[in-house]
Amino acid sequence: MEYVIEVSGLTKKYSNNRGIENMSFNVAKGEIYGFFGPNGSGKTTLMKILTGLCKADKGQALLFGYDISSQFELAMAQVGCLIETADAYTYMSGYQNLVLAARFYPSLPRKRVDEVLELVGLAPFAKEKVGHYSLGMKQRLGLASALLSSPQLVILDEPTNGMDIEGMVDVRETIIQLAREQGITFFISSHLIREMELMCSRIGIVNQGKFLKEASRSDLLESPHESLEQYFLAQIAEERERVSYV
Ligand SMILES: Nc1ncnc2c1ncn2[C@@H]1O[C@H](COP(=O)(O)OP(=O)(O)OP(=O)(O)O)[C@@H](O)[C@H]1O
């Protein structure tokens, strides 16, 4: 199997002793992999390490077989990402922000800016100042920016944060379409169970900095639990029991 992300034994502890501990998992090409856990479970920390925004204390993360800490440029060459909330210049329009971002990719055709605006449903608002955008529109702009260079791997931290139902459905459908038609791999974090269930082919469940369990769509369908929510609660209960035995 061709893996786009390989994470082994990743540990990062902040000065308060929180963070992530010994996380290991792989993501195959073309998957929509969900990284699911409650607030503070370590999703953003893991994503920051994967995109070089912070360094792990221990362990290794490979993107396309390249080590993110020692081969950063090769590892990130085919990666687009949106970590935490999307940053943009509020006094410029969505279109102008993307043209600016496109300058990082000298060979990118100008029409790609129009394409990504269309893809995320922002085309009608492209000429409006970002300062007038809602949170959901800013998230869409962040997604457009992550897709700009036509990356093969897209890493998205809570991409539907602040979106209304219609926006969430649009973004979800765009992601599914890009994975299916263009073989793009997505690694997406969320604390929204329903989003994960509807979108992802596999889900890694994290809690309190630990990688608890991985579930494929068929695991979830075959499990005796009626929903991912119940499955998640059962995994946490199992982990508590395991820890109390040790
Ligand atoms: N810079 C930091 N300094 C100290 N502790 C931090 C720092 N960043 C994160 N943490 C702690 O590390 C843990 C994991 O945080 P992280 O932001 O990775 O979780 P998360 O799953 O992304 O949460 P959320 O869904 O709320 O964004 C939390 O307990 C958090 O308080």
PDBQT file of the ligand as one rigid body, heavy atoms in Angstrom, charges set to zero:
ROOT
HETATM    1  N1  LIG A 301       1.232  26.281  23.165  1.00  0.00    +0.000 N 
HETATM    2  C1  LIG A 301       0.748  25.480  24.108  1.00  0.00    +0.000 A 
HETATM    3  N2  LIG A 301       1.228  25.538  25.377  1.00  0.00    +0.000 NA
HETATM    4  C2  LIG A 301       0.746  24.737  26.348  1.00  0.00    +0.000 A 
HETATM    5  N3  LIG A 301      -0.223  23.803  26.147  1.00  0.00    +0.000 NA
HETATM    6  C3  LIG A 301      -0.728  23.700  24.911  1.00  0.00    +0.000 A 
HETATM    7  C4  LIG A 301      -0.279  24.531  23.827  1.00  0.00    +0.000 A 
HETATM    8  N4  LIG A 301      -0.975  24.181  22.714  1.00  0.00    +0.000 NA
HETATM    9  C5  LIG A 301      -1.815  23.183  23.083  1.00  0.00    +0.000 A 
HETATM   10  N5  LIG A 301      -1.667  22.893  24.387  1.00  0.00    +0.000 N 
HETATM   11  C6  LIG A 301      -2.373  21.845  25.157  1.00  0.00    +0.000 C 
HETATM   12  O1  LIG A 301      -2.145  20.602  24.519  1.00  0.00    +0.000 OA
HETATM   13  C7  LIG A 301      -3.341  19.825  24.461  1.00  0.00    +0.000 C 
HETATM   14  C8  LIG A 301      -3.700  19.521  23.015  1.00  0.00    +0.000 C 
HETATM   15  O2  LIG A 301      -4.090  20.747  22.403  1.00  0.00    +0.000 OA
HETATM   16  P1  LIG A 301      -4.514  20.834  20.858  1.00  0.00    +0.000 P 
HETATM   17  O3  LIG A 301      -4.727  22.271  20.537  1.00  0.00    +0.000 OA
HETATM   18  O4  LIG A 301      -3.538  20.080  20.062  1.00  0.00    +0.000 OA
HETATM   19  O5  LIG A 301      -5.903  20.043  20.904  1.00  0.00    +0.000 OA
HETATM   20  P2  LIG A 301      -7.093  20.002  19.832  1.00  0.00    +0.000 P 
HETATM   21  O6  LIG A 301      -7.560  18.576  19.815  1.00  0.00    +0.000 OA
HETATM   22  O7  LIG A 301      -6.654  20.580  18.551  1.00  0.00    +0.000 OA
HETATM   23  O8  LIG A 301      -8.180  20.912  20.521  1.00  0.00    +0.000 OA
HETATM   24  P3  LIG A 301      -9.333  21.845  19.829  1.00  0.00    +0.000 P 
HETATM   25  O9  LIG A 301     -10.339  20.897  19.224  1.00  0.00    +0.000 OA
HETATM   26  O10 LIG A 301      -9.879  22.578  21.018  1.00  0.00    +0.000 OA
HETATM   27  O11 LIG A 301      -8.655  22.728  18.833  1.00  0.00    +0.000 OA
HETATM   28  C9  LIG A 301      -4.392  20.634  25.204  1.00  0.00    +0.000 C 
HETATM   29  O12 LIG A 301      -4.454  20.170  26.533  1.00  0.00    +0.000 OA
HETATM   30  C10 LIG A 301      -3.879  22.070  25.124  1.00  0.00    +0.000 C 
HETATM   31  O13 LIG A 301      -4.291  22.820  26.242  1.00  0.00    +0.000 OA
ENDROOT
TORSDOF 0
